[in-house]
Amino acid sequence: MISQTAIIGATTWGTTLGILLAQNGVPVSLLTRSEPEAQTLTSQGRNARFLPDAPFPDSLSVTSEPESALRQSSLVIIAVPSDRMRENVQRIESHLQPGAIILSATKGLELPTAQRMSQVLEDELPANLHSGICVLSGPNLAKEIVQGKLASTVIASQNPDASQTAQAALMSNNFRVYTSRDVLGVELAGALKNIVALGAGIGDGMEAGENAKAAFLTRGLAEMTRLGVAAGADPMTFAGLAGIGDVVATCSSRLSRNRYVGEQLTRGQSWADIRASMDNVAEGVNATQAALVLAKELDVEMPIAEMASRVLFDGLSPHKAMAELMSRPARSER
């Protein structure tokens, strides 16, 4: 039973999860980076920057003080960009309660380590908190969920008690939560699908067509699964919500940041220009680099990730990238 929850990160997803929990009757404390940010969110009664049409429930409060947010929180959800996960964990570590469940809601890989978020948590947290580490991933477009539209997700942990407790706190009539023990697979699927979304956006920007998109998503899922299995994940995870479910949502929706980046690349914009224009983080860019680090370590072929990297960082045009993918040597599908 969760008595109180702390959300680390006033991001779109962090705010959405806080609202969901508060609607379920769980008191929520949303931890911001600074006191001015906390004061602004409190006075406006909403996160006007990211979710202007989603007022805070009465049981959601905002603070910039870790001690205040965490002193009674038995569930701590971290929803920050992957490149800020480590510094945020360091900020809150000394304030965490014994036995607290620590749930990562970040779909990304750290650079330059290529570590998953649960590995970062294990690095930074004392051993007595490791059993409470969980990860959340799935087809979860925050702006739809905060509007009350139906969605599902999966929470993975090596500790079934922890994942089931987090499941019970987040479950509602509109938000269905499943559990898994495949932490590695759920995290890799959530990070790697963003690379596929970059390519899907490129295809959409090129008006490649629905046949091309279906083929690209299928081959992208095969590439994700190949790396995941080589790393030790359960292949069935990639056929679930964190895998194909998230691929479908992220590669098809106008709300997808990574798909947006791919589409803008076909319009001649550089990644630097696209990044400067975005409020939110597109995790697929860092994930592309990190996935290639893992692929080299595990001797796994990842042509889609390689092409995405060359488009993002080496000046390869999206049209040439697609042409190279289509002209690869013929082979068996399996």
C-alpha positions as CSV (number, residue, x, y, z in Angstrom):
1,M,0.0,0.0,0.0
2,I,1.4,3.4,-1.1
3,S,1.0,6.1,1.5
4,Q,2.6,8.9,-0.5
5,T,4.5,9.3,-3.8
6,A,7.2,11.6,-4.9
7,I,7.7,12.4,-8.6
8,I,11.2,13.5,-9.5
9,G,11.0,15.7,-12.6
10,A,8.3,18.2,-13.7
11,T,8.4,16.8,-17.2
12,T,5.4,16.1,-19.3
13,W,5.5,12.4,-18.3
14,G,6.4,13.1,-14.7
15,T,3.5,15.5,-14.4
16,T,1.1,13.1,-16.1
17,L,2.1,10.2,-13.7
18,G,1.6,12.6,-10.7
19,I,-1.9,13.5,-11.9
20,L,-2.8,9.9,-12.4
21,L,-1.7,8.9,-8.9
22,A,-3.5,11.9,-7.4
23,Q,-6.6,11.0,-9.2
24,N,-6.3,7.5,-7.7
25,G,-6.3,9.0,-4.2
26,V,-2.5,8.8,-3.6
27,P,-0.9,12.0,-2.2
28,V,1.7,13.2,-4.6
29,S,4.7,15.6,-4.2
30,L,6.2,16.8,-7.5
31,L,9.8,17.7,-7.1
32,T,11.1,20.5,-9.3
33,R,14.7,21.7,-10.0
34,S,14.3,25.1,-8.4
35,E,12.1,27.1,-6.0
36,P,10.9,29.6,-8.7
37,E,9.7,26.7,-10.8
38,A,7.9,25.2,-7.8
39,Q,6.3,28.6,-7.1
40,T,5.1,29.0,-10.7
41,L,3.6,25.5,-10.9
42,T,1.9,26.0,-7.5
43,S,0.4,29.4,-8.3
44,Q,-0.8,28.3,-11.7
45,G,-2.2,25.0,-10.4
46,R,-0.9,23.2,-13.5
47,N,2.2,22.6,-15.6
48,A,1.4,25.4,-18.1
49,R,4.6,24.7,-20.1
50,F,3.9,21.1,-20.9
51,L,0.3,20.3,-20.0
52,P,-1.7,23.6,-19.9
53,D,-5.1,21.9,-20.0
54,A,-4.4,19.5,-17.1
55,P,-5.1,21.2,-13.7
56,F,-3.5,19.6,-10.6
57,P,-5.8,17.5,-8.4
58,D,-6.0,18.8,-4.8
59,S,-3.7,16.0,-3.5
60,L,-0.8,17.0,-5.8
61,S,1.6,19.5,-4.3
62,V,4.9,20.9,-5.7
63,T,8.2,21.5,-3.9
64,S,11.8,22.1,-4.8
65,E,13.0,20.5,-1.5
66,P,14.0,16.8,-1.8
67,E,13.6,16.3,2.0
68,S,10.0,17.6,1.9
69,A,9.1,15.5,-1.2
70,L,10.7,12.3,0.1
71,R,10.4,12.1,3.8
72,Q,7.1,10.1,3.7
73,S,7.2,8.7,0.2
74,S,7.1,4.9,-0.2
75,L,7.0,5.2,-4.0
76,V,9.5,7.4,-5.9
77,I,9.0,7.9,-9.6
78,I,11.9,9.3,-11.6
79,A,10.8,10.9,-14.9
80,V,13.8,12.9,-16.1
81,P,15.8,12.8,-19.3
82,S,18.3,9.9,-19.4
83,D,21.3,12.3,-19.4
84,R,20.1,13.8,-16.1
85,M,19.2,10.6,-14.3
86,R,22.4,10.2,-12.5
87,E,22.6,13.7,-11.1
88,N,18.9,13.5,-10.0
89,V,19.5,10.3,-8.2
90,Q,22.5,11.8,-6.5
91,R,20.4,14.7,-5.4
92,I,17.7,12.6,-3.8
93,E,19.7,9.5,-2.5
94,S,20.2,10.7,1.0
95,H,16.5,11.5,1.5
96,L,15.1,8.2,0.3
97,Q,13.2,6.2,2.9
98,P,14.2,2.6,3.8
99,G,12.2,0.1,1.7
100,A,11.1,2.8,-0.8
101,I,10.1,1.6,-4.3
102,I,12.2,3.5,-6.9
103,L,10.5,3.5,-10.3
104,S,12.3,4.7,-13.4
105,A,9.9,6.1,-16.0
106,T,12.7,7.2,-18.3
107,K,13.0,5.5,-21.7
108,G,16.7,6.0,-22.6
109,L,20.3,4.9,-22.3
110,E,23.1,6.9,-20.7
111,L,26.0,8.2,-22.6
112,P,28.9,7.4,-22.8
113,T,28.3,4.3,-20.6
114,A,25.4,2.9,-22.6
115,Q,23.9,1.9,-19.2
116,R,20.2,1.4,-18.7
117,M,18.5,3.5,-16.1
118,S,18.2,0.6,-13.6
119,Q,21.9,0.2,-13.9
120,V,22.4,3.9,-13.1
121,L,20.1,3.5,-10.1
122,E,22.1,0.5,-8.9
123,D,25.3,2.5,-9.3
124,E,24.1,5.5,-7.2
125,L,21.8,3.9,-4.6
126,P,22.9,1.9,-1.5
127,A,22.5,-1.9,-1.8
128,N,19.6,-2.0,0.6
129,L,17.4,-0.1,-1.9
130,H,18.2,-2.2,-4.9
131,S,15.4,-4.6,-4.3
132,G,12.9,-1.8,-4.8
133,I,14.1,-0.8,-8.3
134,C,11.4,-1.0,-11.0
135,V,11.1,0.3,-14.5
136,L,8.1,1.4,-16.5
137,S,7.6,1.4,-20.2
138,G,4.9,1.0,-22.9
139,P,2.9,2.9,-25.5
140,N,2.4,5.9,-23.3
141,L,1.8,9.2,-25.0
142,A,1.5,11.5,-22.0
143,K,-0.9,14.0,-23.6
144,E,-3.4,11.3,-24.4
145,I,-3.2,9.7,-21.0
146,V,-3.6,12.9,-19.1
147,Q,-6.8,13.5,-21.1
148,G,-8.2,10.2,-19.8
149,K,-7.8,8.2,-23.0
150,L,-7.3,4.5,-22.6
151,A,-3.7,3.2,-22.3
152,S,-1.6,0.3,-20.9
153,T,1.9,0.0,-19.6
154,V,4.3,-2.5,-18.0
155,I,6.3,-2.3,-14.8
156,A,9.3,-4.6,-14.6
157,S,11.3,-5.6,-11.5
158,Q,13.3,-8.5,-10.1
159,N,11.1,-8.1,-7.0
160,P,7.5,-9.0,-7.8
161,D,6.3,-7.4,-4.5
162,A,7.7,-4.0,-5.6
163,S,6.3,-4.2,-9.2
164,Q,2.9,-5.3,-7.9
165,T,2.7,-2.5,-5.4
166,A,3.6,0.1,-8.0
167,Q,1.0,-1.6,-10.3
168,A,-1.7,-1.2,-7.8
169,A,-1.0,2.5,-7.2
170,L,-1.1,3.4,-10.9
171,M,-3.9,1.1,-12.1
172,S,-7.2,2.8,-13.0
173,N,-10.1,2.2,-15.3
174,N,-8.3,4.2,-18.0
175,F,-4.7,3.1,-17.4
176,R,-4.1,-0.7,-17.3
177,V,-0.7,-1.8,-15.8
178,Y,0.9,-5.1,-16.3
179,T,4.0,-6.5,-14.6
180,S,7.2,-8.3,-15.8
181,R,10.4,-9.6,-14.4
182,D,12.4,-8.8,-17.6
183,V,13.9,-5.5,-16.5
184,L,16.6,-5.6,-19.2
185,G,14.1,-6.3,-22.0
186,V,11.6,-3.7,-20.9
187,E,14.3,-1.0,-20.7
188,L,16.0,-1.9,-23.9
189,A,12.7,-2.1,-25.8
190,G,11.7,1.3,-24.4
191,A,14.9,2.9,-25.5
192,L,15.5,1.2,-28.8
193,K,12.0,1.9,-30.2
194,N,12.9,5.6,-30.2
195,I,15.6,4.9,-32.9
196,V,12.9,3.2,-35.0
197,A,10.7,6.2,-34.5
198,L,13.4,8.5,-35.9
199,G,13.5,6.3,-39.1
200,A,9.7,6.2,-39.2
201,G,9.6,10.0,-39.1
202,I,12.1,10.1,-42.0
203,G,9.9,7.8,-44.0
204,D,6.8,9.9,-43.3
205,G,8.7,13.1,-44.2
206,M,9.7,11.4,-47.5
207,E,6.1,10.3,-48.1
208,A,7.5,6.8,-48.5
209,G,4.0,5.2,-48.1
210,E,2.3,2.7,-45.8
211,N,3.9,-0.4,-47.2
212,A,7.3,1.1,-46.6
213,K,6.4,2.1,-43.1
214,A,5.0,-1.3,-42.2
215,A,8.2,-3.0,-43.5
216,F,10.4,-0.5,-41.7
217,L,8.6,-1.0,-38.4
218,T,8.9,-4.8,-38.8
219,R,12.6,-4.7,-39.5
220,G,13.1,-2.2,-36.8
221,L,11.4,-4.5,-34.3
222,A,13.6,-7.3,-35.5
223,E,16.7,-5.2,-34.9
224,M,15.6,-4.2,-31.4
225,T,14.9,-7.9,-30.6
226,R,18.2,-9.0,-31.9
227,L,20.2,-6.7,-29.7
228,G,17.9,-7.4,-26.7
229,V,18.3,-11.2,-27.0
230,A,22.0,-10.8,-27.3
231,A,22.1,-8.8,-24.1
232,G,20.1,-11.5,-22.3
233,A,16.5,-10.2,-22.6
234,D,13.4,-12.4,-23.1
235,P,12.4,-12.2,-26.8
236,M,8.7,-12.2,-25.9
237,T,9.2,-8.8,-24.2
238,F,9.6,-7.3,-27.6
239,A,6.3,-8.7,-28.7
240,G,4.6,-7.0,-25.8
241,L,3.6,-3.5,-24.7
242,A,7.2,-2.3,-24.2
243,G,8.2,-3.6,-27.6
244,I,5.7,-3.7,-30.5
245,G,3.1,-1.7,-28.5
246,D,5.4,1.2,-28.1
247,V,6.8,0.9,-31.6
248,V,3.3,1.3,-33.0
249,A,2.4,4.3,-30.9
250,T,5.7,6.1,-31.2
251,C,6.1,5.6,-34.9
252,S,2.6,6.6,-35.9
253,S,1.6,9.4,-33.6
254,R,1.9,13.2,-34.2
255,L,2.6,13.5,-30.5
256,S,5.9,11.5,-30.9
257,R,9.0,13.6,-30.4
258,N,11.3,11.1,-32.1
259,R,9.1,10.7,-35.1
260,Y,9.0,14.5,-35.3
261,V,12.8,14.7,-35.3
262,G,13.0,12.3,-38.2
263,E,10.4,14.2,-40.2
264,Q,12.2,17.5,-39.7
265,L,15.5,15.9,-40.8
266,T,13.9,15.3,-44.2
267,R,13.1,19.0,-44.4
268,G,16.8,19.9,-44.4
269,Q,17.1,20.8,-40.7
270,S,20.1,19.7,-38.7
271,W,19.8,17.9,-35.4
272,A,21.2,21.0,-33.6
273,D,18.5,23.2,-35.1
274,I,15.7,20.7,-34.3
275,R,16.9,20.3,-30.7
276,A,17.0,24.1,-30.2
277,S,13.3,24.3,-31.3
278,M,12.0,21.5,-28.9
279,D,10.8,21.9,-25.3
280,N,11.0,18.2,-24.7
281,V,13.8,15.7,-25.1
282,A,14.0,13.2,-28.0
283,E,15.6,10.2,-26.4
284,G,16.2,8.4,-29.7
285,V,19.2,10.6,-30.5
286,N,21.3,9.5,-27.5
287,A,19.8,6.0,-27.7
288,T,21.2,5.7,-31.3
289,Q,24.7,6.3,-30.1
290,A,24.4,4.1,-27.0
291,A,22.8,1.2,-29.0
292,L,25.7,1.2,-31.3
293,V,28.1,0.9,-28.4
294,L,26.1,-2.1,-27.1
295,A,25.9,-3.6,-30.6
296,K,29.7,-3.4,-31.0
297,E,30.2,-5.0,-27.6
298,L,27.7,-7.8,-28.4
299,D,28.7,-8.2,-32.1
300,V,25.1,-7.4,-33.3
301,E,24.3,-5.9,-36.7
302,M,22.1,-2.8,-36.4
303,P,21.8,-1.2,-39.9
304,I,18.8,1.0,-38.9
305,A,20.7,2.5,-35.9
306,E,23.8,2.9,-38.0
307,M,21.9,4.8,-40.7
308,A,20.2,7.0,-38.1
309,S,23.5,7.9,-36.6
310,R,25.0,8.8,-39.9
311,V,22.0,11.1,-40.7
312,L,22.1,12.7,-37.3
313,F,25.9,13.2,-36.9
314,D,27.7,12.6,-40.2
315,G,25.6,14.6,-42.7
316,L,24.2,11.7,-44.6
317,S,21.0,12.7,-46.3
318,P,17.8,10.9,-45.3
319,H,17.1,10.0,-48.9
320,K,20.5,8.4,-49.3
321,A,20.1,6.6,-46.0
322,M,16.8,5.0,-47.1
323,A,18.4,4.1,-50.5
324,E,21.3,2.3,-48.7
325,L,18.9,0.4,-46.5
326,M,16.9,-0.7,-49.5
327,S,20.0,-1.8,-51.5
328,R,21.5,-4.1,-48.7
329,P,22.3,-7.6,-49.9
330,A,19.3,-10.0,-50.2
331,R,18.9,-12.4,-47.4
332,S,16.5,-14.7,-45.6
333,E,14.0,-12.8,-43.3
334,R,15.0,-15.0,-40.3
